[in-house]
Amino acid sequence: MLEQLAAIWNSLLSSLDSVPEDSIAVTVYVVGTIIVLWCWYGVAKRLPHLLGGISWIVLFAILATPTVSDGANAEIAPAIFGVLFGILTKEQPLVWANTSLILLVIGVGLVIGYLWSKYRMNKLTSNESRAPI
């Protein structure tokens, strides 16, 4: 039985060798972000409406704001990694550049959330006015 499991494991690993590492990393990151945001949605819907929405937007911005990493093998990376790397290396421009990207996504998310709440409020009031007496 153990030999069969080892054979299955080896065939799985050999099939993963044919997939580029960048594709695996991006797929794991995107799926992980979706799982974390879905779990946080379960928590946020139990919070007061405003606090739950804002916390979801902030978590989304922290996890999903992209930036380009520095160096010879520059790739797309989450901006929070740029902030942490800038803090560790004491590079203030890197910290501010990535923090400003995260704050931009938070600001856009808050504006979209505000407009969405106004749309829902108008939709509810228009449906109430159409209700028969």
C-alpha positions, 0 to 999 in steps of 0.5 A, spaced: 500 500 500 505 504 501 509 503 495 502 505 491 502 511 495 509 513 493 508 511 486 502 516 486 506 521 489 511 521 484 507 521 478 503 527 481 510 531 483 513 529 476 506 532 472 507 538 477 515 539 474 512 540 467 508 546 469 512 553 470 513 555 477 510 562 476 504 559 474 503 555 480 505 561 485 500 565 482 495 560 482 496 559 489 496 566 491 489 567 487 486 561 490 489 563 497 486 570 497 479 568 494 479 563 500 481 568 505 476 573 503 471 568 503 472 566 510 472 574 512 466 575 508 463 570 513 465 574 519 464 581 516 456 579 515 456 578 522 459 585 524 455 591 523 454 593 516 459 599 515 464 596 519 464 589 516 464 592 509 470 597 511 474 591 514 472 587 507 475 592 503 481 593 507 483 586 507 482 586 500 486 591 499 492 588 503 491 582 500 490 583 492 493 590 491 499 588 486 505 591 485 512 590 481 517 587 485 524 590 484 530 586 482 533 582 476 527 577 476 522 582 477 515 579 477 508 582 480 507 581 487 502 583 492 504 590 495 504 588 502 510 584 501 513 591 498 511 594 504 514 589 509 520 588 504 521 596 505 521 596 512 526 590 513 531 594 508 529 601 511 527 603 504 522 609 505 521 610 498 519 603 497 514 603 503 511 609 501 510 607 494 507 600 496 503 603 501 500 609 497 498 603 492 494 600 498 491 606 500 488 607 493 485 601 492 482 602 499 479 609 497 476 606 490 473 601 494 470 605 499 467 610 493 464 604 490 461 601 497 458 608 498 455 608 491 453 601 492 449 603 498 446 609 495 444 605 489 441 599 494 438 605 498 434 608 492 432 601 490 429 599 496 425 606 497 423 606 490 420 598 491 417 601 498 413 606 494 410 601 489 408 597 494 400 596 494 397 599 500 
